[in-house]
Amino acid sequence: MARTRKPAGNLREQALHTIRERILDLRYPPGSLLSENQIAEELGISRTPIREALRELAAGGLVRILPQRGVVVSEPSVQDIIEVYQLREQLECFAARLAAEHVTAAEAQTLSADHAVALAHFAAGRLQAAYEASVVLHAQIIALTRNARLVTFMNQLGDQVHRFGLMTLRHGRAPRALEEHGGIIAAILARDGAKAEALMREHLRADRDMALETVCRPA
């Protein structure tokens, strides 16, 4: 029987997912050089989908492609954090206001239920799961705007947002962040757009400050 070949697109997605996860969980730490040959051998696929995945990660800011040197995992800088959080503040605060205007009863129930899941994960010591549930919450608030372009813009920031979020998680911000999420959700459910916007701004600025502290902290 002839062997079924996986579509090239699937291989690229497999490579993209694997490399992204290894960068975010620090198996590929900042500053490390990535070898197309080694990754291809580990995943059992050709170099072409690896190269395509690395180009996409470079567009998202997780890696840098350096002439004559290769592909290096990006090291987050103060300027990176400032720029990403400037954009997040403009987009997500606006999103929180719109979400309060558009949320339906069913959507409100989903927000509350998902936040309860995040709290349960945290109470059980499952920090990664709590963080992932919190990521879903931010995505839900963006989706509630009913603004496809806003969703697209936020997706373009996705890798950087996720990376900086994990930085704050590793340095003890989870309990306070979850509390802030609860306040934002309460404001959205009360259809108080101004309060939801203000609380989201406070939340993002606290995240930013923790990320900056982490990058500036002596090794």
DRENGU-304637 format. One record per residue (C-alpha): chain; x, y, z negated. Coordinates in pm, 1 decimal. Example, Ala and Ser with C-alpha at 12.3 -4.5 7.8 and 13.67 -1.06 7.14 Angstrom:
! residues 2
<lumlum><chain>A</chain><xx>1230.0</xx><yy>-450.0</yy><zz>-780.0</zz></lumlum>
<lumlum><chain>A</chain><xx>1367.0</xx><yy>-106.0</yy><zz>-714.0</zz></lumlum>
//
This chain:
! residues 219
<lumlum><chain>A</chain><xx>0.0</xx><yy>0.0</yy><zz>0.0</zz></lumlum>
<lumlum><chain>A</chain><xx>132.8</xx><yy>343.8</yy><zz>92.6</zz></lumlum>
<lumlum><chain>A</chain><xx>217.3</xx><yy>571.7</yy><zz>-198.9</zz></lumlum>
<lumlum><chain>A</chain><xx>-19.0</xx><yy>866.9</yy><zz>-237.9</zz></lumlum>
<lumlum><chain>A</chain><xx>167.0</xx><yy>1197.0</yy><zz>-231.4</zz></lumlum>
<lumlum><chain>A</chain><xx>56.3</xx><yy>1476.7</yy><zz>-460.6</zz></lumlum>
<lumlum><chain>A</chain><xx>-42.1</xx><yy>1801.4</yy><zz>-283.4</zz></lumlum>
<lumlum><chain>A</chain><xx>233.8</xx><yy>2062.0</yy><zz>-294.0</zz></lumlum>
<lumlum><chain>A</chain><xx>1.9</xx><yy>2307.8</yy><zz>-468.0</zz></lumlum>
<lumlum><chain>A</chain><xx>-51.8</xx><yy>2063.1</yy><zz>-753.4</zz></lumlum>
<lumlum><chain>A</chain><xx>322.5</xx><yy>2018.3</yy><zz>-793.8</zz></lumlum>
<lumlum><chain>A</chain><xx>373.3</xx><yy>2392.9</yy><zz>-807.9</zz></lumlum>
<lumlum><chain>A</chain><xx>102.8</xx><yy>2422.1</yy><zz>-1074.6</zz></lumlum>
<lumlum><chain>A</chain><xx>261.3</xx><yy>2137.0</yy><zz>-1270.3</zz></lumlum>
<lumlum><chain>A</chain><xx>600.3</xx><yy>2306.9</yy><zz>-1256.3</zz></lumlum>
<lumlum><chain>A</chain><xx>453.0</xx><yy>2646.7</yy><zz>-1341.8</zz></lumlum>
<lumlum><chain>A</chain><xx>268.4</xx><yy>2514.6</yy><zz>-1646.3</zz></lumlum>
<lumlum><chain>A</chain><xx>567.6</xx><yy>2317.5</yy><zz>-1776.5</zz></lumlum>
<lumlum><chain>A</chain><xx>824.2</xx><yy>2594.4</yy><zz>-1737.2</zz></lumlum>
<lumlum><chain>A</chain><xx>590.6</xx><yy>2858.0</yy><zz>-1883.6</zz></lumlum>
<lumlum><chain>A</chain><xx>518.0</xx><yy>2642.5</yy><zz>-2188.8</zz></lumlum>
<lumlum><chain>A</chain><xx>886.8</xx><yy>2570.9</yy><zz>-2244.1</zz></lumlum>
<lumlum><chain>A</chain><xx>966.0</xx><yy>2942.6</yy><zz>-2233.0</zz></lumlum>
<lumlum><chain>A</chain><xx>685.4</xx><yy>3037.0</yy><zz>-2468.6</zz></lumlum>
<lumlum><chain>A</chain><xx>766.6</xx><yy>2768.3</yy><zz>-2724.6</zz></lumlum>
<lumlum><chain>A</chain><xx>1138.5</xx><yy>2860.5</yy><zz>-2703.5</zz></lumlum>
<lumlum><chain>A</chain><xx>1263.6</xx><yy>2532.3</yy><zz>-2559.9</zz></lumlum>
<lumlum><chain>A</chain><xx>1401.6</xx><yy>2766.2</yy><zz>-2294.0</zz></lumlum>
<lumlum><chain>A</chain><xx>1514.4</xx><yy>3053.7</yy><zz>-2518.9</zz></lumlum>
<lumlum><chain>A</chain><xx>1564.3</xx><yy>3413.8</yy><zz>-2400.9</zz></lumlum>
<lumlum><chain>A</chain><xx>1883.8</xx><yy>3453.4</yy><zz>-2200.8</zz></lumlum>
<lumlum><chain>A</chain><xx>1910.7</xx><yy>3087.0</yy><zz>-2102.9</zz></lumlum>
<lumlum><chain>A</chain><xx>1995.1</xx><yy>2992.8</yy><zz>-1744.8</zz></lumlum>
<lumlum><chain>A</chain><xx>1739.3</xx><yy>2769.0</yy><zz>-1573.0</zz></lumlum>
<lumlum><chain>A</chain><xx>1855.9</xx><yy>2504.0</yy><zz>-1329.1</zz></lumlum>
<lumlum><chain>A</chain><xx>1621.7</xx><yy>2418.3</yy><zz>-1043.3</zz></lumlum>
<lumlum><chain>A</chain><xx>1797.7</xx><yy>2084.3</yy><zz>-1000.8</zz></lumlum>
<lumlum><chain>A</chain><xx>1768.0</xx><yy>1988.8</yy><zz>-1367.1</zz></lumlum>
<lumlum><chain>A</chain><xx>1401.6</xx><yy>2086.0</yy><zz>-1396.1</zz></lumlum>
<lumlum><chain>A</chain><xx>1321.0</xx><yy>1905.0</yy><zz>-1071.0</zz></lumlum>
<lumlum><chain>A</chain><xx>1491.2</xx><yy>1591.4</yy><zz>-1201.9</zz></lumlum>
<lumlum><chain>A</chain><xx>1308.4</xx><yy>1611.5</yy><zz>-1535.6</zz></lumlum>
<lumlum><chain>A</chain><xx>969.0</xx><yy>1650.4</yy><zz>-1366.4</zz></lumlum>
<lumlum><chain>A</chain><xx>1040.8</xx><yy>1403.0</yy><zz>-1088.0</zz></lumlum>
<lumlum><chain>A</chain><xx>956.8</xx><yy>1646.1</yy><zz>-810.1</zz></lumlum>
<lumlum><chain>A</chain><xx>1147.1</xx><yy>1837.3</yy><zz>-541.3</zz></lumlum>
<lumlum><chain>A</chain><xx>1308.8</xx><yy>2177.7</yy><zz>-588.9</zz></lumlum>
<lumlum><chain>A</chain><xx>1057.2</xx><yy>2357.6</yy><zz>-364.6</zz></lumlum>
<lumlum><chain>A</chain><xx>765.8</xx><yy>2369.4</yy><zz>-614.0</zz></lumlum>
<lumlum><chain>A</chain><xx>1015.0</xx><yy>2455.0</yy><zz>-890.6</zz></lumlum>
<lumlum><chain>A</chain><xx>1143.1</xx><yy>2749.4</yy><zz>-687.9</zz></lumlum>
<lumlum><chain>A</chain><xx>787.1</xx><yy>2867.4</yy><zz>-615.4</zz></lumlum>
<lumlum><chain>A</chain><xx>694.7</xx><yy>2843.8</yy><zz>-984.4</zz></lumlum>
<lumlum><chain>A</chain><xx>1002.2</xx><yy>3042.3</yy><zz>-1086.9</zz></lumlum>
<lumlum><chain>A</chain><xx>914.7</xx><yy>3317.7</yy><zz>-840.0</zz></lumlum>
<lumlum><chain>A</chain><xx>567.4</xx><yy>3343.2</yy><zz>-991.8</zz></lumlum>
<lumlum><chain>A</chain><xx>711.7</xx><yy>3355.0</yy><zz>-1342.7</zz></lumlum>
<lumlum><chain>A</chain><xx>948.6</xx><yy>3629.1</yy><zz>-1229.9</zz></lumlum>
<lumlum><chain>A</chain><xx>650.6</xx><yy>3831.0</yy><zz>-1107.8</zz></lumlum>
<lumlum><chain>A</chain><xx>495.4</xx><yy>3786.7</yy><zz>-1453.9</zz></lumlum>
<lumlum><chain>A</chain><xx>813.6</xx><yy>3898.3</yy><zz>-1628.2</zz></lumlum>
<lumlum><chain>A</chain><xx>906.1</xx><yy>3573.9</yy><zz>-1805.2</zz></lumlum>
<lumlum><chain>A</chain><xx>1218.9</xx><yy>3514.3</yy><zz>-1597.3</zz></lumlum>
<lumlum><chain>A</chain><xx>1459.5</xx><yy>3721.7</yy><zz>-1390.9</zz></lumlum>
<lumlum><chain>A</chain><xx>1612.3</xx><yy>3608.3</yy><zz>-1062.4</zz></lumlum>
<lumlum><chain>A</chain><xx>1971.1</xx><yy>3735.1</yy><zz>-1052.9</zz></lumlum>
<lumlum><chain>A</chain><xx>2171.5</xx><yy>3731.5</yy><zz>-726.9</zz></lumlum>
<lumlum><chain>A</chain><xx>2480.4</xx><yy>3510.1</yy><zz>-744.2</zz></lumlum>
<lumlum><chain>A</chain><xx>2380.9</xx><yy>3390.0</yy><zz>-1090.4</zz></lumlum>
<lumlum><chain>A</chain><xx>2043.4</xx><yy>3218.6</yy><zz>-1077.0</zz></lumlum>
<lumlum><chain>A</chain><xx>1727.7</xx><yy>3233.0</yy><zz>-1285.9</zz></lumlum>
<lumlum><chain>A</chain><xx>1747.5</xx><yy>3355.7</yy><zz>-1644.6</zz></lumlum>
<lumlum><chain>A</chain><xx>1474.2</xx><yy>3361.7</yy><zz>-1910.6</zz></lumlum>
<lumlum><chain>A</chain><xx>1395.1</xx><yy>3727.5</yy><zz>-1977.9</zz></lumlum>
<lumlum><chain>A</chain><xx>1489.4</xx><yy>3877.0</yy><zz>-2312.0</zz></lumlum>
<lumlum><chain>A</chain><xx>1202.6</xx><yy>4094.8</yy><zz>-2441.0</zz></lumlum>
<lumlum><chain>A</chain><xx>1307.7</xx><yy>4456.2</yy><zz>-2483.2</zz></lumlum>
<lumlum><chain>A</chain><xx>1162.3</xx><yy>4746.1</yy><zz>-2679.1</zz></lumlum>
<lumlum><chain>A</chain><xx>1056.7</xx><yy>4904.3</yy><zz>-2350.5</zz></lumlum>
<lumlum><chain>A</chain><xx>881.7</xx><yy>4584.1</yy><zz>-2238.6</zz></lumlum>
<lumlum><chain>A</chain><xx>675.4</xx><yy>4578.8</yy><zz>-2556.8</zz></lumlum>
<lumlum><chain>A</chain><xx>589.9</xx><yy>4948.1</yy><zz>-2541.6</zz></lumlum>
<lumlum><chain>A</chain><xx>477.3</xx><yy>4927.6</yy><zz>-2178.8</zz></lumlum>
<lumlum><chain>A</chain><xx>267.7</xx><yy>4613.6</yy><zz>-2222.6</zz></lumlum>
<lumlum><chain>A</chain><xx>93.8</xx><yy>4746.3</yy><zz>-2532.9</zz></lumlum>
<lumlum><chain>A</chain><xx>30.2</xx><yy>5084.6</yy><zz>-2370.6</zz></lumlum>
<lumlum><chain>A</chain><xx>-159.0</xx><yy>4902.4</yy><zz>-2097.0</zz></lumlum>
<lumlum><chain>A</chain><xx>-334.8</xx><yy>4670.9</yy><zz>-2341.0</zz></lumlum>
<lumlum><chain>A</chain><xx>-450.6</xx><yy>4963.3</yy><zz>-2551.4</zz></lumlum>
<lumlum><chain>A</chain><xx>-605.1</xx><yy>5137.7</yy><zz>-2253.0</zz></lumlum>
<lumlum><chain>A</chain><xx>-767.9</xx><yy>4826.9</yy><zz>-2108.4</zz></lumlum>
<lumlum><chain>A</chain><xx>-873.2</xx><yy>4629.2</yy><zz>-2415.9</zz></lumlum>
<lumlum><chain>A</chain><xx>-1004.7</xx><yy>4920.8</yy><zz>-2618.3</zz></lumlum>
<lumlum><chain>A</chain><xx>-1220.5</xx><yy>5017.2</yy><zz>-2321.9</zz></lumlum>
<lumlum><chain>A</chain><xx>-1322.3</xx><yy>4651.1</yy><zz>-2294.2</zz></lumlum>
<lumlum><chain>A</chain><xx>-1429.8</xx><yy>4637.7</yy><zz>-2658.5</zz></lumlum>
<lumlum><chain>A</chain><xx>-1654.5</xx><yy>4939.7</yy><zz>-2606.1</zz></lumlum>
<lumlum><chain>A</chain><xx>-1810.7</xx><yy>4788.2</yy><zz>-2293.0</zz></lumlum>
<lumlum><chain>A</chain><xx>-1850.5</xx><yy>4450.3</yy><zz>-2461.2</zz></lumlum>
<lumlum><chain>A</chain><xx>-2058.5</xx><yy>4609.9</yy><zz>-2736.3</zz></lumlum>
<lumlum><chain>A</chain><xx>-2284.9</xx><yy>4759.6</yy><zz>-2469.9</zz></lumlum>
<lumlum><chain>A</chain><xx>-2328.5</xx><yy>4440.6</yy><zz>-2266.8</zz></lumlum>
<lumlum><chain>A</chain><xx>-2317.9</xx><yy>4149.8</yy><zz>-2513.4</zz></lumlum>
<lumlum><chain>A</chain><xx>-2620.9</xx><yy>3920.6</yy><zz>-2512.0</zz></lumlum>
<lumlum><chain>A</chain><xx>-2755.3</xx><yy>3725.4</yy><zz>-2808.1</zz></lumlum>
<lumlum><chain>A</chain><xx>-2609.4</xx><yy>3401.1</yy><zz>-2670.7</zz></lumlum>
<lumlum><chain>A</chain><xx>-2269.6</xx><yy>3562.4</yy><zz>-2612.4</zz></lumlum>
<lumlum><chain>A</chain><xx>-2272.1</xx><yy>3710.1</yy><zz>-2961.7</zz></lumlum>
<lumlum><chain>A</chain><xx>-2333.8</xx><yy>3363.9</yy><zz>-3103.2</zz></lumlum>
<lumlum><chain>A</chain><xx>-2041.2</xx><yy>3224.9</yy><zz>-2901.7</zz></lumlum>
<lumlum><chain>A</chain><xx>-1806.1</xx><yy>3499.4</yy><zz>-3024.2</zz></lumlum>
<lumlum><chain>A</chain><xx>-1897.7</xx><yy>3429.4</yy><zz>-3385.5</zz></lumlum>
<lumlum><chain>A</chain><xx>-1867.8</xx><yy>3052.8</yy><zz>-3344.2</zz></lumlum>
<lumlum><chain>A</chain><xx>-1528.0</xx><yy>3073.8</yy><zz>-3175.9</zz></lumlum>
<lumlum><chain>A</chain><xx>-1397.7</xx><yy>3307.8</yy><zz>-3443.6</zz></lumlum>
<lumlum><chain>A</chain><xx>-1514.8</xx><yy>3058.0</yy><zz>-3706.0</zz></lumlum>
<lumlum><chain>A</chain><xx>-1311.9</xx><yy>2790.4</yy><zz>-3524.1</zz></lumlum>
<lumlum><chain>A</chain><xx>-1001.2</xx><yy>3012.3</yy><zz>-3537.5</zz></lumlum>
<lumlum><chain>A</chain><xx>-1051.6</xx><yy>3068.9</yy><zz>-3910.1</zz></lumlum>
<lumlum><chain>A</chain><xx>-1096.0</xx><yy>2695.5</yy><zz>-3971.2</zz></lumlum>
<lumlum><chain>A</chain><xx>-775.2</xx><yy>2616.2</yy><zz>-3784.3</zz></lumlum>
<lumlum><chain>A</chain><xx>-587.2</xx><yy>2873.7</yy><zz>-3988.8</zz></lumlum>
<lumlum><chain>A</chain><xx>-729.5</xx><yy>2747.0</yy><zz>-4317.4</zz></lumlum>
<lumlum><chain>A</chain><xx>-612.2</xx><yy>2396.6</yy><zz>-4223.5</zz></lumlum>
<lumlum><chain>A</chain><xx>-261.2</xx><yy>2521.4</yy><zz>-4147.3</zz></lumlum>
<lumlum><chain>A</chain><xx>-294.6</xx><yy>2478.8</yy><zz>-3770.4</zz></lumlum>
<lumlum><chain>A</chain><xx>-138.3</xx><yy>2812.8</yy><zz>-3676.1</zz></lumlum>
<lumlum><chain>A</chain><xx>-87.2</xx><yy>2735.2</yy><zz>-3308.1</zz></lumlum>
<lumlum><chain>A</chain><xx>-449.3</xx><yy>2626.1</yy><zz>-3268.4</zz></lumlum>
<lumlum><chain>A</chain><xx>-567.9</xx><yy>2937.1</yy><zz>-3453.8</zz></lumlum>
<lumlum><chain>A</chain><xx>-360.2</xx><yy>3153.2</yy><zz>-3222.8</zz></lumlum>
<lumlum><chain>A</chain><xx>-494.9</xx><yy>2980.8</yy><zz>-2911.6</zz></lumlum>
<lumlum><chain>A</chain><xx>-850.6</xx><yy>3035.7</yy><zz>-3034.1</zz></lumlum>
<lumlum><chain>A</chain><xx>-767.9</xx><yy>3403.1</yy><zz>-3086.5</zz></lumlum>
<lumlum><chain>A</chain><xx>-637.2</xx><yy>3426.8</yy><zz>-2728.9</zz></lumlum>
<lumlum><chain>A</chain><xx>-973.4</xx><yy>3294.3</yy><zz>-2612.7</zz></lumlum>
<lumlum><chain>A</chain><xx>-1147.7</xx><yy>3565.3</yy><zz>-2815.7</zz></lumlum>
<lumlum><chain>A</chain><xx>-957.9</xx><yy>3843.4</yy><zz>-2639.9</zz></lumlum>
<lumlum><chain>A</chain><xx>-1041.2</xx><yy>3685.0</yy><zz>-2302.6</zz></lumlum>
<lumlum><chain>A</chain><xx>-1408.8</xx><yy>3664.0</yy><zz>-2399.4</zz></lumlum>
<lumlum><chain>A</chain><xx>-1419.0</xx><yy>4033.3</yy><zz>-2487.5</zz></lumlum>
<lumlum><chain>A</chain><xx>-1262.1</xx><yy>4118.5</yy><zz>-2151.6</zz></lumlum>
<lumlum><chain>A</chain><xx>-1517.3</xx><yy>3897.2</yy><zz>-1973.6</zz></lumlum>
<lumlum><chain>A</chain><xx>-1806.0</xx><yy>4069.1</yy><zz>-2153.5</zz></lumlum>
<lumlum><chain>A</chain><xx>-1724.7</xx><yy>4392.4</yy><zz>-1968.1</zz></lumlum>
<lumlum><chain>A</chain><xx>-1867.3</xx><yy>4239.4</yy><zz>-1647.1</zz></lumlum>
<lumlum><chain>A</chain><xx>-1577.5</xx><yy>4417.3</yy><zz>-1473.6</zz></lumlum>
<lumlum><chain>A</chain><xx>-1392.4</xx><yy>4181.9</yy><zz>-1238.5</zz></lumlum>
<lumlum><chain>A</chain><xx>-1109.1</xx><yy>4426.1</yy><zz>-1173.6</zz></lumlum>
<lumlum><chain>A</chain><xx>-1044.0</xx><yy>4466.8</yy><zz>-1544.3</zz></lumlum>
<lumlum><chain>A</chain><xx>-1026.3</xx><yy>4088.4</yy><zz>-1576.6</zz></lumlum>
<lumlum><chain>A</chain><xx>-776.8</xx><yy>4077.5</yy><zz>-1288.6</zz></lumlum>
<lumlum><chain>A</chain><xx>-553.7</xx><yy>4346.8</yy><zz>-1441.6</zz></lumlum>
<lumlum><chain>A</chain><xx>-546.8</xx><yy>4167.0</yy><zz>-1777.0</zz></lumlum>
<lumlum><chain>A</chain><xx>-465.1</xx><yy>3836.0</yy><zz>-1608.6</zz></lumlum>
<lumlum><chain>A</chain><xx>-161.8</xx><yy>4001.1</yy><zz>-1451.1</zz></lumlum>
<lumlum><chain>A</chain><xx>-36.2</xx><yy>4084.7</yy><zz>-1799.8</zz></lumlum>
<lumlum><chain>A</chain><xx>-115.1</xx><yy>3737.2</yy><zz>-1926.9</zz></lumlum>
<lumlum><chain>A</chain><xx>232.9</xx><yy>3590.0</yy><zz>-1968.3</zz></lumlum>
<lumlum><chain>A</chain><xx>373.1</xx><yy>3896.5</yy><zz>-2144.8</zz></lumlum>
<lumlum><chain>A</chain><xx>67.5</xx><yy>3928.1</yy><zz>-2369.5</zz></lumlum>
<lumlum><chain>A</chain><xx>98.5</xx><yy>3561.8</yy><zz>-2466.4</zz></lumlum>
<lumlum><chain>A</chain><xx>470.6</xx><yy>3587.0</yy><zz>-2530.0</zz></lumlum>
<lumlum><chain>A</chain><xx>445.4</xx><yy>3889.9</yy><zz>-2757.9</zz></lumlum>
<lumlum><chain>A</chain><xx>146.1</xx><yy>3739.9</yy><zz>-2935.9</zz></lumlum>
<lumlum><chain>A</chain><xx>346.9</xx><yy>3430.1</yy><zz>-3020.3</zz></lumlum>
<lumlum><chain>A</chain><xx>626.8</xx><yy>3651.7</yy><zz>-3151.7</zz></lumlum>
<lumlum><chain>A</chain><xx>389.5</xx><yy>3813.4</yy><zz>-3401.0</zz></lumlum>
<lumlum><chain>A</chain><xx>242.9</xx><yy>3475.0</yy><zz>-3496.4</zz></lumlum>
<lumlum><chain>A</chain><xx>585.9</xx><yy>3338.9</yy><zz>-3585.6</zz></lumlum>
<lumlum><chain>A</chain><xx>647.3</xx><yy>3634.1</yy><zz>-3815.6</zz></lumlum>
<lumlum><chain>A</chain><xx>340.6</xx><yy>3605.9</yy><zz>-4037.1</zz></lumlum>
<lumlum><chain>A</chain><xx>81.8</xx><yy>3829.2</yy><zz>-3877.0</zz></lumlum>
<lumlum><chain>A</chain><xx>-186.0</xx><yy>3562.0</yy><zz>-3827.7</zz></lumlum>
<lumlum><chain>A</chain><xx>-399.3</xx><yy>3620.4</yy><zz>-4141.6</zz></lumlum>
<lumlum><chain>A</chain><xx>-425.2</xx><yy>3995.4</yy><zz>-4089.9</zz></lumlum>
<lumlum><chain>A</chain><xx>-488.7</xx><yy>3956.7</yy><zz>-3717.2</zz></lumlum>
<lumlum><chain>A</chain><xx>-775.7</xx><yy>3715.1</yy><zz>-3782.5</zz></lumlum>
<lumlum><chain>A</chain><xx>-926.8</xx><yy>3958.3</yy><zz>-4029.8</zz></lumlum>
<lumlum><chain>A</chain><xx>-904.6</xx><yy>4234.8</yy><zz>-3770.0</zz></lumlum>
<lumlum><chain>A</chain><xx>-1071.1</xx><yy>4010.0</yy><zz>-3512.8</zz></lumlum>
<lumlum><chain>A</chain><xx>-1361.1</xx><yy>3963.5</yy><zz>-3752.9</zz></lumlum>
<lumlum><chain>A</chain><xx>-1409.3</xx><yy>4339.3</yy><zz>-3778.3</zz></lumlum>
<lumlum><chain>A</chain><xx>-1400.0</xx><yy>4383.3</yy><zz>-3400.9</zz></lumlum>
<lumlum><chain>A</chain><xx>-1655.8</xx><yy>4106.1</yy><zz>-3352.5</zz></lumlum>
<lumlum><chain>A</chain><xx>-1884.0</xx><yy>4255.5</yy><zz>-3618.1</zz></lumlum>
<lumlum><chain>A</chain><xx>-1874.8</xx><yy>4592.2</yy><zz>-3439.2</zz></lumlum>
<lumlum><chain>A</chain><xx>-1952.4</xx><yy>4430.7</yy><zz>-3103.9</zz></lumlum>
<lumlum><chain>A</chain><xx>-2243.5</xx><yy>4236.4</yy><zz>-3252.3</zz></lumlum>
<lumlum><chain>A</chain><xx>-2373.4</xx><yy>4559.5</yy><zz>-3406.0</zz></lumlum>
<lumlum><chain>A</chain><xx>-2345.4</xx><yy>4716.7</yy><zz>-3057.3</zz></lumlum>
<lumlum><chain>A</chain><xx>-2125.9</xx><yy>4989.2</yy><zz>-3202.7</zz></lumlum>
<lumlum><chain>A</chain><xx>-1897.0</xx><yy>5054.7</yy><zz>-2907.7</zz></lumlum>
<lumlum><chain>A</chain><xx>-1707.0</xx><yy>5340.7</yy><zz>-3068.8</zz></lumlum>
<lumlum><chain>A</chain><xx>-1620.6</xx><yy>5133.8</yy><zz>-3375.1</zz></lumlum>
<lumlum><chain>A</chain><xx>-1527.1</xx><yy>4828.3</yy><zz>-3167.6</zz></lumlum>
<lumlum><chain>A</chain><xx>-1294.6</xx><yy>5046.3</yy><zz>-2960.6</zz></lumlum>
<lumlum><chain>A</chain><xx>-1133.6</xx><yy>5204.4</yy><zz>-3267.8</zz></lumlum>
<lumlum><chain>A</chain><xx>-1081.3</xx><yy>4869.0</yy><zz>-3441.4</zz></lumlum>
<lumlum><chain>A</chain><xx>-931.4</xx><yy>4716.9</yy><zz>-3127.8</zz></lumlum>
<lumlum><chain>A</chain><xx>-687.3</xx><yy>5009.5</yy><zz>-3109.9</zz></lumlum>
<lumlum><chain>A</chain><xx>-580.9</xx><yy>4955.4</yy><zz>-3471.7</zz></lumlum>
<lumlum><chain>A</chain><xx>-542.0</xx><yy>4582.1</yy><zz>-3405.0</zz></lumlum>
<lumlum><chain>A</chain><xx>-326.6</xx><yy>4626.7</yy><zz>-3094.3</zz></lumlum>
<lumlum><chain>A</chain><xx>-106.5</xx><yy>4889.8</yy><zz>-3256.6</zz></lumlum>
<lumlum><chain>A</chain><xx>-43.3</xx><yy>4660.7</yy><zz>-3552.3</zz></lumlum>
<lumlum><chain>A</chain><xx>47.4</xx><yy>4380.8</yy><zz>-3309.5</zz></lumlum>
<lumlum><chain>A</chain><xx>279.0</xx><yy>4615.5</yy><zz>-3121.2</zz></lumlum>
<lumlum><chain>A</chain><xx>453.5</xx><yy>4728.8</yy><zz>-3436.8</zz></lumlum>
<lumlum><chain>A</chain><xx>515.9</xx><yy>4369.5</yy><zz>-3543.9</zz></lumlum>
<lumlum><chain>A</chain><xx>650.5</xx><yy>4277.7</yy><zz>-3199.7</zz></lumlum>
<lumlum><chain>A</chain><xx>884.0</xx><yy>4579.4</yy><zz>-3206.3</zz></lumlum>
<lumlum><chain>A</chain><xx>1003.2</xx><yy>4490.4</yy><zz>-3554.7</zz></lumlum>
<lumlum><chain>A</chain><xx>1074.7</xx><yy>4136.5</yy><zz>-3437.8</zz></lumlum>
<lumlum><chain>A</chain><xx>1282.1</xx><yy>4247.8</yy><zz>-3138.9</zz></lumlum>
<lumlum><chain>A</chain><xx>1474.9</xx><yy>4506.7</yy><zz>-3341.2</zz></lumlum>
<lumlum><chain>A</chain><xx>1536.9</xx><yy>4275.3</yy><zz>-3637.2</zz></lumlum>
<lumlum><chain>A</chain><xx>1906.0</xx><yy>4182.7</yy><zz>-3678.5</zz></lumlum>
<lumlum><chain>A</chain><xx>1986.2</xx><yy>3826.1</yy><zz>-3574.6</zz></lumlum>
//
